[in-house]
């Protein structure tokens, strides 16, 4: 497995949010993390990336203990696009992209090549490189956040509700990009509340009360209207 989480516990101050989350992500998979509001989905991603300290349990990445600050985990191949996208609105589009390269050690030529390839993959960003990131639409900002994460050459990208607030056509475009990137070797762990995500995912985990309560193939969950309505809503 690329990522393995076992009996993870974490929280904020006196609040105990995660009480036993376990999940696996194999190389080349798209795995969804589902659950009602407050189930612990965002906290799970934050604990994996080191933004929130784990209180118990274990996280391994490529067979080795995964610990240390977020930048150390990013250097090992983890990308994290947080809820709300996390772009820096006061910087230009180009400057935001540059932030994705700060941990790269493979030279300017390789970075430039990756940047050019990504601008072909995200053509909506190409004519707006000199503009403020704040001037982008919500969908364009989400594409920018994903492109920035990919510039670090991650082995696993975690996306926290990437479709939130986006028009259906933009959601379809975004999920299509995720599917294409998977075929090119990127692995994804996604928190997603849009039912269309089940069509591109391999497996899904359901959280409730800070615990993993169900693991199933995404196609199986997509066929269960009760689960879709309970954990994704009626989209």
mmCIF file of the C-alpha atoms, coordinates in Angstrom:
data_MODEL
# 
_entry.id   MODEL 
# 
loop_
_atom_site.group_PDB 
_atom_site.id 
_atom_site.type_symbol 
_atom_site.label_atom_id 
_atom_site.label_alt_id 
_atom_site.label_comp_id 
_atom_site.label_asym_id 
_atom_site.label_entity_id 
_atom_site.label_seq_id 
_atom_site.pdbx_PDB_ins_code 
_atom_site.Cartn_x 
_atom_site.Cartn_y 
_atom_site.Cartn_z 
_atom_site.occupancy 
_atom_site.B_iso_or_equiv 
_atom_site.pdbx_formal_charge 
_atom_site.auth_seq_id 
_atom_site.auth_comp_id 
_atom_site.auth_asym_id 
_atom_site.auth_atom_id 
_atom_site.pdbx_PDB_model_num 
ATOM 1   C CA . UNK A 1 1   ? 0.000   0.000  0.000   1.00 0.00 ? 1   UNK A CA 1 
ATOM 2   C CA . UNK A 1 2   ? 1.066   3.556  -0.651  1.00 0.00 ? 2   UNK A CA 1 
ATOM 3   C CA . UNK A 1 3   ? -0.815  4.894  2.391   1.00 0.00 ? 3   UNK A CA 1 
ATOM 4   C CA . UNK A 1 4   ? -2.007  2.929  5.418   1.00 0.00 ? 4   UNK A CA 1 
ATOM 5   C CA . UNK A 1 5   ? -3.797  4.483  8.378   1.00 0.00 ? 5   UNK A CA 1 
ATOM 6   C CA . UNK A 1 6   ? -4.583  2.397  11.448  1.00 0.00 ? 6   UNK A CA 1 
ATOM 7   C CA . UNK A 1 7   ? -6.767  3.338  14.431  1.00 0.00 ? 7   UNK A CA 1 
ATOM 8   C CA . UNK A 1 8   ? -6.005  7.033  13.994  1.00 0.00 ? 8   UNK A CA 1 
ATOM 9   C CA . UNK A 1 9   ? -7.083  9.368  16.780  1.00 0.00 ? 9   UNK A CA 1 
ATOM 10  C CA . UNK A 1 10  ? -6.779  13.154 16.634  1.00 0.00 ? 10  UNK A CA 1 
ATOM 11  C CA . UNK A 1 11  ? -8.559  16.356 17.628  1.00 0.00 ? 11  UNK A CA 1 
ATOM 12  C CA . UNK A 1 12  ? -8.315  20.015 18.530  1.00 0.00 ? 12  UNK A CA 1 
ATOM 13  C CA . UNK A 1 13  ? -7.608  21.118 22.085  1.00 0.00 ? 13  UNK A CA 1 
ATOM 14  C CA . UNK A 1 14  ? -10.045 19.253 24.295  1.00 0.00 ? 14  UNK A CA 1 
ATOM 15  C CA . UNK A 1 15  ? -12.146 18.055 21.361  1.00 0.00 ? 15  UNK A CA 1 
ATOM 16  C CA . UNK A 1 16  ? -11.548 14.431 20.385  1.00 0.00 ? 16  UNK A CA 1 
ATOM 17  C CA . UNK A 1 17  ? -12.607 14.229 16.716  1.00 0.00 ? 17  UNK A CA 1 
ATOM 18  C CA . UNK A 1 18  ? -11.064 11.015 15.362  1.00 0.00 ? 18  UNK A CA 1 
ATOM 19  C CA . UNK A 1 19  ? -11.643 7.922  17.480  1.00 0.00 ? 19  UNK A CA 1 
ATOM 20  C CA . UNK A 1 20  ? -10.365 5.116  15.280  1.00 0.00 ? 20  UNK A CA 1 
ATOM 21  C CA . UNK A 1 21  ? -9.976  5.815  11.556  1.00 0.00 ? 21  UNK A CA 1 
ATOM 22  C CA . UNK A 1 22  ? -8.386  3.119  9.417   1.00 0.00 ? 22  UNK A CA 1 
ATOM 23  C CA . UNK A 1 23  ? -7.964  3.178  5.639   1.00 0.00 ? 23  UNK A CA 1 
ATOM 24  C CA . UNK A 1 24  ? -5.648  2.090  2.836   1.00 0.00 ? 24  UNK A CA 1 
ATOM 25  C CA . UNK A 1 25  ? -4.805  3.663  -0.509  1.00 0.00 ? 25  UNK A CA 1 
ATOM 26  C CA . UNK A 1 26  ? -2.964  1.598  -3.111  1.00 0.00 ? 26  UNK A CA 1 
ATOM 27  C CA . UNK A 1 27  ? -0.828  3.155  -5.874  1.00 0.00 ? 27  UNK A CA 1 
ATOM 28  C CA . UNK A 1 28  ? -2.965  4.289  -8.792  1.00 0.00 ? 28  UNK A CA 1 
ATOM 29  C CA . UNK A 1 29  ? -6.263  4.318  -6.897  1.00 0.00 ? 29  UNK A CA 1 
ATOM 30  C CA . UNK A 1 30  ? -8.889  6.985  -6.419  1.00 0.00 ? 30  UNK A CA 1 
ATOM 31  C CA . UNK A 1 31  ? -10.292 6.483  -2.916  1.00 0.00 ? 31  UNK A CA 1 
ATOM 32  C CA . UNK A 1 32  ? -13.180 8.502  -1.482  1.00 0.00 ? 32  UNK A CA 1 
ATOM 33  C CA . UNK A 1 33  ? -13.697 9.453  2.144   1.00 0.00 ? 33  UNK A CA 1 
ATOM 34  C CA . UNK A 1 34  ? -17.401 9.919  2.840   1.00 0.00 ? 34  UNK A CA 1 
ATOM 35  C CA . UNK A 1 35  ? -19.485 10.866 5.851   1.00 0.00 ? 35  UNK A CA 1 
ATOM 36  C CA . UNK A 1 36  ? -21.931 13.364 7.253   1.00 0.00 ? 36  UNK A CA 1 
ATOM 37  C CA . UNK A 1 37  ? -20.784 16.791 8.422   1.00 0.00 ? 37  UNK A CA 1 
ATOM 38  C CA . UNK A 1 38  ? -18.672 16.442 11.559  1.00 0.00 ? 38  UNK A CA 1 
ATOM 39  C CA . UNK A 1 39  ? -17.727 12.823 10.866  1.00 0.00 ? 39  UNK A CA 1 
ATOM 40  C CA . UNK A 1 40  ? -14.018 13.642 10.834  1.00 0.00 ? 40  UNK A CA 1 
ATOM 41  C CA . UNK A 1 41  ? -13.193 13.650 7.116   1.00 0.00 ? 41  UNK A CA 1 
ATOM 42  C CA . UNK A 1 42  ? -11.242 16.915 7.021   1.00 0.00 ? 42  UNK A CA 1 
ATOM 43  C CA . UNK A 1 43  ? -9.486  16.116 10.294  1.00 0.00 ? 43  UNK A CA 1 
ATOM 44  C CA . UNK A 1 44  ? -8.373  12.786 8.833   1.00 0.00 ? 44  UNK A CA 1 
ATOM 45  C CA . UNK A 1 45  ? -6.674  14.535 5.912   1.00 0.00 ? 45  UNK A CA 1 
ATOM 46  C CA . UNK A 1 46  ? -5.114  17.103 8.242   1.00 0.00 ? 46  UNK A CA 1 
ATOM 47  C CA . UNK A 1 47  ? -3.748  14.377 10.494  1.00 0.00 ? 47  UNK A CA 1 
ATOM 48  C CA . UNK A 1 48  ? -2.276  12.506 7.536   1.00 0.00 ? 48  UNK A CA 1 
ATOM 49  C CA . UNK A 1 49  ? -0.543  15.663 6.289   1.00 0.00 ? 49  UNK A CA 1 
ATOM 50  C CA . UNK A 1 50  ? 0.687   16.646 9.765   1.00 0.00 ? 50  UNK A CA 1 
ATOM 51  C CA . UNK A 1 51  ? -1.387  19.808 10.141  1.00 0.00 ? 51  UNK A CA 1 
ATOM 52  C CA . UNK A 1 52  ? -3.112  18.168 13.116  1.00 0.00 ? 52  UNK A CA 1 
ATOM 53  C CA . UNK A 1 53  ? -1.088  15.972 15.475  1.00 0.00 ? 53  UNK A CA 1 
ATOM 54  C CA . UNK A 1 54  ? -2.161  12.351 15.819  1.00 0.00 ? 54  UNK A CA 1 
ATOM 55  C CA . UNK A 1 55  ? -2.939  11.323 19.397  1.00 0.00 ? 55  UNK A CA 1 
ATOM 56  C CA . UNK A 1 56  ? -2.887  7.583  18.751  1.00 0.00 ? 56  UNK A CA 1 
ATOM 57  C CA . UNK A 1 57  ? -2.702  5.112  15.904  1.00 0.00 ? 57  UNK A CA 1 
ATOM 58  C CA . UNK A 1 58  ? -0.252  4.940  13.018  1.00 0.00 ? 58  UNK A CA 1 
ATOM 59  C CA . UNK A 1 59  ? 0.248   6.347  9.527   1.00 0.00 ? 59  UNK A CA 1 
ATOM 60  C CA . UNK A 1 60  ? 2.633   4.703  7.064   1.00 0.00 ? 60  UNK A CA 1 
ATOM 61  C CA . UNK A 1 61  ? 3.564   5.931  3.607   1.00 0.00 ? 61  UNK A CA 1 
ATOM 62  C CA . UNK A 1 62  ? 5.188   3.531  1.171   1.00 0.00 ? 62  UNK A CA 1 
ATOM 63  C CA . UNK A 1 63  ? 5.819   1.117  4.031   1.00 0.00 ? 63  UNK A CA 1 
ATOM 64  C CA . UNK A 1 64  ? 7.560   3.608  6.317   1.00 0.00 ? 64  UNK A CA 1 
ATOM 65  C CA . UNK A 1 65  ? 6.276   5.529  9.336   1.00 0.00 ? 65  UNK A CA 1 
ATOM 66  C CA . UNK A 1 66  ? 4.850   8.858  8.215   1.00 0.00 ? 66  UNK A CA 1 
ATOM 67  C CA . UNK A 1 67  ? 5.589   11.590 10.725  1.00 0.00 ? 67  UNK A CA 1 
ATOM 68  C CA . UNK A 1 68  ? 7.118   15.030 11.101  1.00 0.00 ? 68  UNK A CA 1 
ATOM 69  C CA . UNK A 1 69  ? 5.877   18.483 10.028  1.00 0.00 ? 69  UNK A CA 1 
ATOM 70  C CA . UNK A 1 70  ? 3.789   19.006 6.873   1.00 0.00 ? 70  UNK A CA 1 
ATOM 71  C CA . UNK A 1 71  ? 6.781   20.055 4.773   1.00 0.00 ? 71  UNK A CA 1 
ATOM 72  C CA . UNK A 1 72  ? 8.600   16.804 5.608   1.00 0.00 ? 72  UNK A CA 1 
ATOM 73  C CA . UNK A 1 73  ? 5.577   14.776 4.556   1.00 0.00 ? 73  UNK A CA 1 
ATOM 74  C CA . UNK A 1 74  ? 5.224   16.816 1.375   1.00 0.00 ? 74  UNK A CA 1 
ATOM 75  C CA . UNK A 1 75  ? 8.870   16.121 0.576   1.00 0.00 ? 75  UNK A CA 1 
ATOM 76  C CA . UNK A 1 76  ? 8.119   12.394 0.734   1.00 0.00 ? 76  UNK A CA 1 
ATOM 77  C CA . UNK A 1 77  ? 5.424   12.739 -1.914  1.00 0.00 ? 77  UNK A CA 1 
ATOM 78  C CA . UNK A 1 78  ? 2.184   13.899 -0.280  1.00 0.00 ? 78  UNK A CA 1 
ATOM 79  C CA . UNK A 1 79  ? 0.116   16.682 -1.811  1.00 0.00 ? 79  UNK A CA 1 
ATOM 80  C CA . UNK A 1 80  ? -2.792  18.251 0.080   1.00 0.00 ? 80  UNK A CA 1 
ATOM 81  C CA . UNK A 1 81  ? -5.368  20.594 -1.452  1.00 0.00 ? 81  UNK A CA 1 
ATOM 82  C CA . UNK A 1 82  ? -7.323  21.741 1.611   1.00 0.00 ? 82  UNK A CA 1 
ATOM 83  C CA . UNK A 1 83  ? -10.963 22.631 1.955   1.00 0.00 ? 83  UNK A CA 1 
ATOM 84  C CA . UNK A 1 84  ? -11.390 26.127 0.551   1.00 0.00 ? 84  UNK A CA 1 
ATOM 85  C CA . UNK A 1 85  ? -8.537  25.546 -1.942  1.00 0.00 ? 85  UNK A CA 1 
ATOM 86  C CA . UNK A 1 86  ? -5.811  27.302 0.036   1.00 0.00 ? 86  UNK A CA 1 
ATOM 87  C CA . UNK A 1 87  ? -4.602  29.569 -2.731  1.00 0.00 ? 87  UNK A CA 1 
ATOM 88  C CA . UNK A 1 88  ? -2.943  32.870 -1.790  1.00 0.00 ? 88  UNK A CA 1 
ATOM 89  C CA . UNK A 1 89  ? -5.269  35.518 -3.177  1.00 0.00 ? 89  UNK A CA 1 
ATOM 90  C CA . UNK A 1 90  ? -2.677  38.282 -2.793  1.00 0.00 ? 90  UNK A CA 1 
ATOM 91  C CA . UNK A 1 91  ? -0.293  36.572 -5.216  1.00 0.00 ? 91  UNK A CA 1 
ATOM 92  C CA . UNK A 1 92  ? -0.548  36.149 -8.965  1.00 0.00 ? 92  UNK A CA 1 
ATOM 93  C CA . UNK A 1 93  ? -1.486  32.874 -10.596 1.00 0.00 ? 93  UNK A CA 1 
ATOM 94  C CA . UNK A 1 94  ? 2.169   32.359 -11.571 1.00 0.00 ? 94  UNK A CA 1 
ATOM 95  C CA . UNK A 1 95  ? 3.375   33.060 -8.033  1.00 0.00 ? 95  UNK A CA 1 
ATOM 96  C CA . UNK A 1 96  ? 0.881   30.548 -6.630  1.00 0.00 ? 96  UNK A CA 1 
ATOM 97  C CA . UNK A 1 97  ? 2.195   27.932 -9.048  1.00 0.00 ? 97  UNK A CA 1 
ATOM 98  C CA . UNK A 1 98  ? 5.763   28.734 -7.983  1.00 0.00 ? 98  UNK A CA 1 
ATOM 99  C CA . UNK A 1 99  ? 4.868   27.747 -4.419  1.00 0.00 ? 99  UNK A CA 1 
ATOM 100 C CA . UNK A 1 100 ? 4.363   24.198 -5.647  1.00 0.00 ? 100 UNK A CA 1 
ATOM 101 C CA . UNK A 1 101 ? 8.009   23.953 -6.664  1.00 0.00 ? 101 UNK A CA 1 
ATOM 102 C CA . UNK A 1 102 ? 9.773   25.064 -3.471  1.00 0.00 ? 102 UNK A CA 1 
ATOM 103 C CA . UNK A 1 103 ? 10.615  21.513 -2.379  1.00 0.00 ? 103 UNK A CA 1 
ATOM 104 C CA . UNK A 1 104 ? 11.771  20.361 -5.804  1.00 0.00 ? 104 UNK A CA 1 
ATOM 105 C CA . UNK A 1 105 ? 15.441  19.412 -6.058  1.00 0.00 ? 105 UNK A CA 1 
ATOM 106 C CA . UNK A 1 106 ? 15.563  18.197 -9.664  1.00 0.00 ? 106 UNK A CA 1 
ATOM 107 C CA . UNK A 1 107 ? 16.592  21.452 -11.338 1.00 0.00 ? 107 UNK A CA 1 
ATOM 108 C CA . UNK A 1 108 ? 15.021  24.375 -13.179 1.00 0.00 ? 108 UNK A CA 1 
ATOM 109 C CA . UNK A 1 109 ? 14.696  22.555 -16.505 1.00 0.00 ? 109 UNK A CA 1 
ATOM 110 C CA . UNK A 1 110 ? 12.561  19.780 -15.016 1.00 0.00 ? 110 UNK A CA 1 
ATOM 111 C CA . UNK A 1 111 ? 10.399  22.304 -13.176 1.00 0.00 ? 111 UNK A CA 1 
ATOM 112 C CA . UNK A 1 112 ? 9.909   24.353 -16.344 1.00 0.00 ? 112 UNK A CA 1 
ATOM 113 C CA . UNK A 1 113 ? 8.928   21.246 -18.302 1.00 0.00 ? 113 UNK A CA 1 
ATOM 114 C CA . UNK A 1 114 ? 6.380   20.222 -15.688 1.00 0.00 ? 114 UNK A CA 1 
ATOM 115 C CA . UNK A 1 115 ? 4.991   23.730 -15.545 1.00 0.00 ? 115 UNK A CA 1 
ATOM 116 C CA . UNK A 1 116 ? 4.543   23.812 -19.328 1.00 0.00 ? 116 UNK A CA 1 
ATOM 117 C CA . UNK A 1 117 ? 2.822   20.423 -19.305 1.00 0.00 ? 117 UNK A CA 1 
ATOM 118 C CA . UNK A 1 118 ? 0.469   21.481 -16.524 1.00 0.00 ? 118 UNK A CA 1 
ATOM 119 C CA . UNK A 1 119 ? -0.501  24.651 -18.343 1.00 0.00 ? 119 UNK A CA 1 
ATOM 120 C CA . UNK A 1 120 ? -1.531  22.457 -21.270 1.00 0.00 ? 120 UNK A CA 1 
ATOM 121 C CA . UNK A 1 121 ? -3.581  20.332 -18.880 1.00 0.00 ? 121 UNK A CA 1 
ATOM 122 C CA . UNK A 1 122 ? -5.100  23.452 -17.247 1.00 0.00 ? 122 UNK A CA 1 
ATOM 123 C CA . UNK A 1 123 ? -5.428  25.789 -20.259 1.00 0.00 ? 123 UNK A CA 1 
ATOM 124 C CA . UNK A 1 124 ? -7.720  28.182 -18.381 1.00 0.00 ? 124 UNK A CA 1 
ATOM 125 C CA . UNK A 1 125 ? -4.713  29.287 -16.301 1.00 0.00 ? 125 UNK A CA 1 
ATOM 126 C CA . UNK A 1 126 ? -2.309  29.971 -19.149 1.00 0.00 ? 126 UNK A CA 1 
ATOM 127 C CA . UNK A 1 127 ? -3.612  33.416 -20.233 1.00 0.00 ? 127 UNK A CA 1 
ATOM 128 C CA . UNK A 1 128 ? -4.027  34.553 -16.613 1.00 0.00 ? 128 UNK A CA 1 
ATOM 129 C CA . UNK A 1 129 ? -0.587  33.899 -15.156 1.00 0.00 ? 129 UNK A CA 1 
ATOM 130 C CA . UNK A 1 130 ? 0.073   37.565 -14.396 1.00 0.00 ? 130 UNK A CA 1 
ATOM 131 C CA . UNK A 1 131 ? -3.342  38.195 -12.860 1.00 0.00 ? 131 UNK A CA 1 
ATOM 132 C CA . UNK A 1 132 ? -4.169  38.066 -9.167  1.00 0.00 ? 132 UNK A CA 1 
ATOM 133 C CA . UNK A 1 133 ? -5.406  34.670 -8.050  1.00 0.00 ? 133 UNK A CA 1 
ATOM 134 C CA . UNK A 1 134 ? -8.288  36.506 -6.390  1.00 0.00 ? 134 UNK A CA 1 
ATOM 135 C CA . UNK A 1 135 ? -9.616  37.447 -9.853  1.00 0.00 ? 135 UNK A CA 1 
ATOM 136 C CA . UNK A 1 136 ? -10.195 33.805 -10.816 1.00 0.00 ? 136 UNK A CA 1 
ATOM 137 C CA . UNK A 1 137 ? -13.577 32.143 -10.638 1.00 0.00 ? 137 UNK A CA 1 
ATOM 138 C CA . UNK A 1 138 ? -14.160 29.444 -8.016  1.00 0.00 ? 138 UNK A CA 1 
ATOM 139 C CA . UNK A 1 139 ? -13.558 26.721 -10.576 1.00 0.00 ? 139 UNK A CA 1 
ATOM 140 C CA . UNK A 1 140 ? -10.377 28.342 -11.826 1.00 0.00 ? 140 UNK A CA 1 
ATOM 141 C CA . UNK A 1 141 ? -9.116  28.722 -8.267  1.00 0.00 ? 141 UNK A CA 1 
ATOM 142 C CA . UNK A 1 142 ? -9.721  25.011 -7.676  1.00 0.00 ? 142 UNK A CA 1 
ATOM 143 C CA . UNK A 1 143 ? -7.801  24.176 -10.853 1.00 0.00 ? 143 UNK A CA 1 
ATOM 144 C CA . UNK A 1 144 ? -4.976  26.455 -9.688  1.00 0.00 ? 144 UNK A CA 1 
ATOM 145 C CA . UNK A 1 145 ? -4.847  24.725 -6.303  1.00 0.00 ? 145 UNK A CA 1 
ATOM 146 C CA . UNK A 1 146 ? -4.662  21.313 -7.969  1.00 0.00 ? 146 UNK A CA 1 
ATOM 147 C CA . UNK A 1 147 ? -2.036  22.445 -10.478 1.00 0.00 ? 147 UNK A CA 1 
ATOM 148 C CA . UNK A 1 148 ? 0.087   23.906 -7.678  1.00 0.00 ? 148 UNK A CA 1 
ATOM 149 C CA . UNK A 1 149 ? -0.079  20.616 -5.769  1.00 0.00 ? 149 UNK A CA 1 
ATOM 150 C CA . UNK A 1 150 ? 0.891   18.635 -8.874  1.00 0.00 ? 150 UNK A CA 1 
ATOM 151 C CA . UNK A 1 151 ? 3.960   20.817 -9.477  1.00 0.00 ? 151 UNK A CA 1 
ATOM 152 C CA . UNK A 1 152 ? 5.503   19.252 -6.384  1.00 0.00 ? 152 UNK A CA 1 
ATOM 153 C CA . UNK A 1 153 ? 5.340   15.866 -8.170  1.00 0.00 ? 153 UNK A CA 1 
ATOM 154 C CA . UNK A 1 154 ? 3.364   14.145 -5.396  1.00 0.00 ? 154 UNK A CA 1 
ATOM 155 C CA . UNK A 1 155 ? 2.771   10.412 -5.334  1.00 0.00 ? 155 UNK A CA 1 
ATOM 156 C CA . UNK A 1 156 ? -0.516  10.902 -3.495  1.00 0.00 ? 156 UNK A CA 1 
ATOM 157 C CA . UNK A 1 157 ? -2.803  13.931 -3.692  1.00 0.00 ? 157 UNK A CA 1 
ATOM 158 C CA . UNK A 1 158 ? -5.442  14.520 -1.017  1.00 0.00 ? 158 UNK A CA 1 
ATOM 159 C CA . UNK A 1 159 ? -8.379  16.686 -2.124  1.00 0.00 ? 159 UNK A CA 1 
ATOM 160 C CA . UNK A 1 160 ? -10.809 18.068 0.438   1.00 0.00 ? 160 UNK A CA 1 
ATOM 161 C CA . UNK A 1 161 ? -14.220 18.674 -1.166  1.00 0.00 ? 161 UNK A CA 1 
ATOM 162 C CA . UNK A 1 162 ? -12.846 19.987 -4.479  1.00 0.00 ? 162 UNK A CA 1 
ATOM 163 C CA . UNK A 1 163 ? -16.326 20.381 -5.994  1.00 0.00 ? 163 UNK A CA 1 
ATOM 164 C CA . UNK A 1 164 ? -17.716 22.566 -3.201  1.00 0.00 ? 164 UNK A CA 1 
ATOM 165 C CA . UNK A 1 165 ? -19.475 25.633 -4.591  1.00 0.00 ? 165 UNK A CA 1 
ATOM 166 C CA . UNK A 1 166 ? -18.769 24.782 -8.229  1.00 0.00 ? 166 UNK A CA 1 
ATOM 167 C CA . UNK A 1 167 ? -21.223 24.583 -11.116 1.00 0.00 ? 167 UNK A CA 1 
ATOM 168 C CA . UNK A 1 168 ? -22.064 21.050 -12.311 1.00 0.00 ? 168 UNK A CA 1 
ATOM 169 C CA . UNK A 1 169 ? -20.192 21.527 -15.591 1.00 0.00 ? 169 UNK A CA 1 
ATOM 170 C CA . UNK A 1 170 ? -17.053 22.582 -13.692 1.00 0.00 ? 170 UNK A CA 1 
ATOM 171 C CA . UNK A 1 171 ? -17.404 19.601 -11.345 1.00 0.00 ? 171 UNK A CA 1 
ATOM 172 C CA . UNK A 1 172 ? -17.520 17.277 -14.364 1.00 0.00 ? 172 UNK A CA 1 
ATOM 173 C CA . UNK A 1 173 ? -14.401 18.929 -15.794 1.00 0.00 ? 173 UNK A CA 1 
ATOM 174 C CA . UNK A 1 174 ? -12.562 18.665 -12.478 1.00 0.00 ? 174 UNK A CA 1 
ATOM 175 C CA . UNK A 1 175 ? -13.445 14.999 -11.958 1.00 0.00 ? 175 UNK A CA 1 
ATOM 176 C CA . UNK A 1 176 ? -12.435 14.264 -15.532 1.00 0.00 ? 176 UNK A CA 1 
ATOM 177 C CA . UNK A 1 177 ? -9.033  15.790 -14.823 1.00 0.00 ? 177 UNK A CA 1 
ATOM 178 C CA . UNK A 1 178 ? -8.639  13.675 -11.692 1.00 0.00 ? 178 UNK A CA 1 
ATOM 179 C CA . UNK A 1 179 ? -9.480  10.567 -13.702 1.00 0.00 ? 179 UNK A CA 1 
ATOM 180 C CA . UNK A 1 180 ? -6.961  11.506 -16.409 1.00 0.00 ? 180 UNK A CA 1 
ATOM 181 C CA . UNK A 1 181 ? -4.247  12.230 -13.839 1.00 0.00 ? 181 UNK A CA 1 
ATOM 182 C CA . UNK A 1 182 ? -4.832  8.825  -12.280 1.00 0.00 ? 182 UNK A CA 1 
ATOM 183 C CA . UNK A 1 183 ? -4.160  7.155  -15.629 1.00 0.00 ? 183 UNK A CA 1 
ATOM 184 C CA . UNK A 1 184 ? -0.875  9.079  -15.724 1.00 0.00 ? 184 UNK A CA 1 
ATOM 185 C CA . UNK A 1 185 ? 0.206   7.736  -12.342 1.00 0.00 ? 185 UNK A CA 1 
ATOM 186 C CA . UNK A 1 186 ? -1.177  10.031 -9.646  1.00 0.00 ? 186 UNK A CA 1 
ATOM 187 C CA . UNK A 1 187 ? -3.011  8.485  -6.686  1.00 0.00 ? 187 UNK A CA 1 
ATOM 188 C CA . UNK A 1 188 ? -5.901  10.314 -5.005  1.00 0.00 ? 188 UNK A CA 1 
ATOM 189 C CA . UNK A 1 189 ? -7.618  10.330 -1.609  1.00 0.00 ? 189 UNK A CA 1 
ATOM 190 C CA . UNK A 1 190 ? -10.667 12.580 -1.821  1.00 0.00 ? 190 UNK A CA 1 
ATOM 191 C CA . UNK A 1 191 ? -13.229 13.954 0.566   1.00 0.00 ? 191 UNK A CA 1 
ATOM 192 C CA . UNK A 1 192 ? -16.136 14.606 -1.764  1.00 0.00 ? 192 UNK A CA 1 
ATOM 193 C CA . UNK A 1 193 ? -19.847 15.305 -1.355  1.00 0.00 ? 193 UNK A CA 1 
ATOM 194 C CA . UNK A 1 194 ? -20.767 15.098 -5.030  1.00 0.00 ? 194 UNK A CA 1 
ATOM 195 C CA . UNK A 1 195 ? -22.289 11.795 -6.100  1.00 0.00 ? 195 UNK A CA 1 
ATOM 196 C CA . UNK A 1 196 ? -20.533 11.961 -9.491  1.00 0.00 ? 196 UNK A CA 1 
ATOM 197 C CA . UNK A 1 197 ? -17.255 11.212 -7.726  1.00 0.00 ? 197 UNK A CA 1 
ATOM 198 C CA . UNK A 1 198 ? -18.408 7.633  -7.129  1.00 0.00 ? 198 UNK A CA 1 
ATOM 199 C CA . UNK A 1 199 ? -18.295 7.068  -10.896 1.00 0.00 ? 199 UNK A CA 1 
ATOM 200 C CA . UNK A 1 200 ? -14.532 7.660  -11.081 1.00 0.00 ? 200 UNK A CA 1 
ATOM 201 C CA . UNK A 1 201 ? -13.455 6.175  -7.732  1.00 0.00 ? 201 UNK A CA 1 
ATOM 202 C CA . UNK A 1 202 ? -12.261 2.661  -7.016  1.00 0.00 ? 202 UNK A CA 1 
ATOM 203 C CA . UNK A 1 203 ? -13.213 2.372  -3.355  1.00 0.00 ? 203 UNK A CA 1 
ATOM 204 C CA . UNK A 1 204 ? -14.792 4.423  -0.604  1.00 0.00 ? 204 UNK A CA 1 
ATOM 205 C CA . UNK A 1 205 ? -14.647 4.593  3.172   1.00 0.00 ? 205 UNK A CA 1 
ATOM 206 C CA . UNK A 1 206 ? -17.501 5.936  5.268   1.00 0.00 ? 206 UNK A CA 1 
ATOM 207 C CA . UNK A 1 207 ? -16.776 7.735  8.539   1.00 0.00 ? 207 UNK A CA 1 
ATOM 208 C CA . UNK A 1 208 ? -19.246 8.259  11.359  1.00 0.00 ? 208 UNK A CA 1 
ATOM 209 C CA . UNK A 1 209 ? -18.470 9.633  14.804  1.00 0.00 ? 209 UNK A CA 1 
ATOM 210 C CA . UNK A 1 210 ? -14.768 9.817  14.007  1.00 0.00 ? 210 UNK A CA 1 
ATOM 211 C CA . UNK A 1 211 ? -14.522 6.117  13.123  1.00 0.00 ? 211 UNK A CA 1 
ATOM 212 C CA . UNK A 1 212 ? -14.368 4.099  9.927   1.00 0.00 ? 212 UNK A CA 1 
ATOM 213 C CA . UNK A 1 213 ? -17.683 2.275  9.748   1.00 0.00 ? 213 UNK A CA 1 
ATOM 214 C CA . UNK A 1 214 ? -17.736 0.961  6.175   1.00 0.00 ? 214 UNK A CA 1 
ATOM 215 C CA . UNK A 1 215 ? -15.410 0.166  3.286   1.00 0.00 ? 215 UNK A CA 1 
ATOM 216 C CA . UNK A 1 216 ? -16.851 -0.801 -0.094  1.00 0.00 ? 216 UNK A CA 1 
ATOM 217 C CA . UNK A 1 217 ? -16.221 -0.574 -3.837  1.00 0.00 ? 217 UNK A CA 1 
ATOM 218 C CA . UNK A 1 218 ? -17.393 2.823  -5.079  1.00 0.00 ? 218 UNK A CA 1 
ATOM 219 C CA . UNK A 1 219 ? -19.683 1.188  -7.644  1.00 0.00 ? 219 UNK A CA 1 
ATOM 220 C CA . UNK A 1 220 ? -21.428 -0.719 -4.867  1.00 0.00 ? 220 UNK A CA 1 
ATOM 221 C CA . UNK A 1 221 ? -22.070 2.451  -2.871  1.00 0.00 ? 221 UNK A CA 1 
ATOM 222 C CA . UNK A 1 222 ? -23.271 4.263  -5.988  1.00 0.00 ? 222 UNK A CA 1 
ATOM 223 C CA . UNK A 1 223 ? -25.998 1.634  -6.337  1.00 0.00 ? 223 UNK A CA 1 
ATOM 224 C CA . UNK A 1 224 ? -27.298 2.181  -2.796  1.00 0.00 ? 224 UNK A CA 1 
ATOM 225 C CA . UNK A 1 225 ? -29.590 5.211  -2.844  1.00 0.00 ? 225 UNK A CA 1 
ATOM 226 C CA . UNK A 1 226 ? -29.859 5.298  0.949   1.00 0.00 ? 226 UNK A CA 1 
ATOM 227 C CA . UNK A 1 227 ? -26.095 5.597  1.370   1.00 0.00 ? 227 UNK A CA 1 
ATOM 228 C CA . UNK A 1 228 ? -25.775 8.146  -1.405  1.00 0.00 ? 228 UNK A CA 1 
ATOM 229 C CA . UNK A 1 229 ? -28.441 10.340 0.189   1.00 0.00 ? 229 UNK A CA 1 
ATOM 230 C CA . UNK A 1 230 ? -27.058 9.885  3.692   1.00 0.00 ? 230 UNK A CA 1 
ATOM 231 C CA . UNK A 1 231 ? -23.454 10.693 2.883   1.00 0.00 ? 231 UNK A CA 1 
ATOM 232 C CA . UNK A 1 232 ? -23.494 12.629 -0.382  1.00 0.00 ? 232 UNK A CA 1 
ATOM 233 C CA . UNK A 1 233 ? -26.909 14.234 -0.594  1.00 0.00 ? 233 UNK A CA 1 
ATOM 234 C CA . UNK A 1 234 ? -29.162 14.275 -3.635  1.00 0.00 ? 234 UNK A CA 1 
ATOM 235 C CA . UNK A 1 235 ? -27.080 15.806 -6.443  1.00 0.00 ? 235 UNK A CA 1 
# 
